Amino acid sequence: MKRTLWQKSSFSGPDNNPDCLELAAAPGAVLVRESDAPSVVITTAHTGVRALIASVKAGRLR
């Protein structure tokens, strides 16, 4: 079984910060989880993540 490689957000702060968003690639999808609840994983399409990032960068989610 292939191990899931999680990538922590660069905005999460130091390694001891418990509030970290993590992403991982999956076949045809992106996995998202909160580091303090690693067993809860959201699966979404690549297009959904791209739209979320574009909205955040444009300031539409403040």
NUMAR-644453 format. One record per residue: residue number from 1; x, y, z of N, C-alpha, C, O in turn. Coordinates in nm, 2 decimals. Layout:
NUM  X  Y  Z  X  Y  Z  X  Y  Z  X  Y  Z
...
***
This chain:
1  0.08  -0.12  0.00  0.00  0.00  0.00  0.09  0.12  0.00  0.19  0.13  0.08
2  0.06  0.22  -0.08  0.13  0.34  -0.09  0.10  0.44  0.02  -0.01  0.46  0.06
3  0.21  0.49  0.08  0.19  0.58  0.20  0.15  0.72  0.15  0.20  0.77  0.05
4  0.06  0.79  0.21  0.01  0.92  0.18  0.12  1.02  0.23  0.15  1.02  0.35
5  0.17  1.11  0.14  0.26  1.21  0.18  0.19  1.34  0.20  0.15  1.40  0.10
6  0.18  1.39  0.32  0.11  1.51  0.36  0.21  1.63  0.35  0.32  1.62  0.39
7  0.16  1.74  0.30  0.24  1.86  0.30  0.17  1.97  0.38  0.05  2.00  0.36
8  0.24  2.02  0.48  0.19  2.12  0.57  0.19  2.26  0.50  0.29  2.29  0.43
9  0.09  2.34  0.53  0.09  2.48  0.48  0.21  2.56  0.53  0.24  2.54  0.65
10  0.27  2.64  0.45  0.38  2.73  0.49  0.33  2.84  0.59  0.41  2.90  0.65
11  0.20  2.86  0.60  0.14  2.96  0.69  0.11  2.90  0.83  0.05  2.97  0.91
12  0.14  2.77  0.85  0.11  2.71  0.98  0.20  2.75  1.09  0.17  2.73  1.21
13  0.31  2.80  1.06  0.41  2.84  1.17  0.50  2.73  1.20  0.52  2.64  1.13
14  0.56  2.75  1.32  0.66  2.65  1.37  0.61  2.51  1.38  0.48  2.49  1.38
15  0.69  2.41  1.38  0.65  2.27  1.39  0.57  2.24  1.51  0.49  2.14  1.50
16  0.58  2.31  1.62  0.50  2.28  1.74  0.36  2.35  1.73  0.28  2.34  1.83
17  0.33  2.42  1.62  0.20  2.48  1.61  0.09  2.37  1.58  0.10  2.31  1.48
18  -0.01  2.36  1.66  -0.11  2.25  1.64  -0.21  2.29  1.53  -0.29  2.20  1.49
19  -0.22  2.41  1.48  -0.32  2.46  1.38  -0.26  2.45  1.24  -0.22  2.56  1.19
20  -0.25  2.34  1.18  -0.19  2.32  1.05  -0.28  2.26  0.95  -0.34  2.15  0.98
21  -0.29  2.32  0.84  -0.37  2.26  0.73  -0.27  2.18  0.65  -0.16  2.22  0.62
22  -0.31  2.06  0.61  -0.22  1.97  0.54  -0.29  1.92  0.41  -0.41  1.89  0.41
23  -0.22  1.91  0.30  -0.27  1.86  0.17  -0.19  1.74  0.13  -0.07  1.73  0.16
24  -0.25  1.65  0.05  -0.18  1.54  -0.01  -0.25  1.51  -0.14  -0.37  1.53  -0.16
25  -0.17  1.46  -0.23  -0.22  1.42  -0.37  -0.27  1.28  -0.36  -0.22  1.19  -0.30
26  -0.38  1.25  -0.43  -0.44  1.12  -0.45  -0.48  1.11  -0.60  -0.49  1.21  -0.66
27  -0.50  0.99  -0.65  -0.53  0.98  -0.79  -0.66  1.05  -0.82  -0.77  1.02  -0.77
28  -0.65  1.16  -0.90  -0.77  1.24  -0.94  -0.83  1.32  -0.84  -0.94  1.37  -0.85
29  -0.76  1.34  -0.72  -0.82  1.42  -0.61  -0.71  1.48  -0.53  -0.59  1.46  -0.55
30  -0.75  1.57  -0.44  -0.66  1.63  -0.33  -0.72  1.60  -0.20  -0.85  1.61  -0.18
31  -0.64  1.55  -0.11  -0.68  1.52  0.03  -0.65  1.64  0.12  -0.54  1.70  0.11
32  -0.74  1.68  0.21  -0.72  1.79  0.30  -0.75  1.74  0.44  -0.85  1.68  0.46
33  -0.66  1.78  0.54  -0.69  1.75  0.68  -0.63  1.86  0.77  -0.55  1.94  0.73
34  -0.68  1.86  0.89  -0.63  1.95  0.99  -0.53  1.87  1.08  -0.57  1.75  1.11
35  -0.42  1.92  1.11  -0.32  1.83  1.18  -0.36  1.79  1.31  -0.31  1.68  1.36
36  -0.45  1.86  1.38  -0.49  1.82  1.52  -0.60  1.72  1.51  -0.65  1.67  1.61
37  -0.65  1.68  1.39  -0.75  1.58  1.37  -0.72  1.50  1.24  -0.80  1.50  1.15
38  -0.60  1.43  1.24  -0.56  1.37  1.12  -0.64  1.26  1.06  -0.63  1.22  0.95
39  -0.73  1.20  1.14  -0.82  1.10  1.09  -0.94  1.15  1.01  -1.00  1.07  0.94
40  -0.96  1.28  1.02  -1.07  1.34  0.94  -1.01  1.40  0.82  -0.94  1.50  0.82
41  -1.04  1.34  0.70  -0.99  1.38  0.57  -1.10  1.42  0.48  -1.20  1.34  0.46
42  -1.08  1.53  0.41  -1.18  1.57  0.31  -1.11  1.55  0.17  -0.99  1.58  0.15
43  -1.19  1.49  0.08  -1.14  1.46  -0.05  -1.21  1.56  -0.15  -1.33  1.57  -0.14
44  -1.13  1.62  -0.23  -1.19  1.72  -0.33  -1.12  1.71  -0.46  -1.01  1.65  -0.47
45  -1.18  1.77  -0.56  -1.12  1.77  -0.70  -1.01  1.88  -0.70  -1.01  1.97  -0.62
46  -0.92  1.86  -0.79  -0.81  1.96  -0.81  -0.87  2.10  -0.84  -0.82  2.20  -0.80
47  -0.98  2.10  -0.92  -1.04  2.22  -0.96  -1.10  2.30  -0.84  -1.09  2.42  -0.83
48  -1.15  2.22  -0.74  -1.20  2.29  -0.62  -1.09  2.35  -0.54  -1.11  2.46  -0.49
49  -0.97  2.29  -0.53  -0.86  2.35  -0.46  -0.81  2.47  -0.53  -0.78  2.57  -0.47
50  -0.80  2.46  -0.66  -0.76  2.58  -0.74  -0.85  2.70  -0.72  -0.81  2.81  -0.71
51  -0.98  2.67  -0.72  -1.08  2.78  -0.70  -1.07  2.84  -0.56  -1.08  2.96  -0.55
52  -1.05  2.76  -0.46  -1.03  2.81  -0.32  -0.91  2.89  -0.31  -0.92  3.00  -0.26
53  -0.80  2.85  -0.37  -0.68  2.93  -0.36  -0.69  3.06  -0.43  -0.65  3.17  -0.39
54  -0.76  3.06  -0.55  -0.78  3.18  -0.63  -0.87  3.28  -0.55  -0.84  3.40  -0.55
55  -0.97  3.23  -0.48  -1.06  3.31  -0.40  -0.99  3.38  -0.28  -1.00  3.49  -0.25
56  -0.90  3.30  -0.22  -0.82  3.35  -0.10  -0.73  3.46  -0.15  -0.72  3.56  -0.09
57  -0.66  3.43  -0.26  -0.56  3.53  -0.31  -0.63  3.66  -0.35  -0.57  3.77  -0.34
58  -0.76  3.65  -0.40  -0.83  3.76  -0.45  -0.90  3.84  -0.33  -0.96  3.95  -0.35
59  -0.89  3.78  -0.21  -0.95  3.85  -0.10  -1.10  3.83  -0.09  -1.17  3.91  -0.02
60  -1.16  3.73  -0.16  -1.30  3.72  -0.16  -1.36  3.64  -0.04  -1.48  3.63  -0.02
61  -1.27  3.58  0.05  -1.31  3.50  0.16  -1.28  3.56  0.30  -1.27  3.49  0.39
62  -1.27  3.69  0.30  -1.23  3.75  0.43  -1.35  3.78  0.51  -1.35  3.84  0.62
***
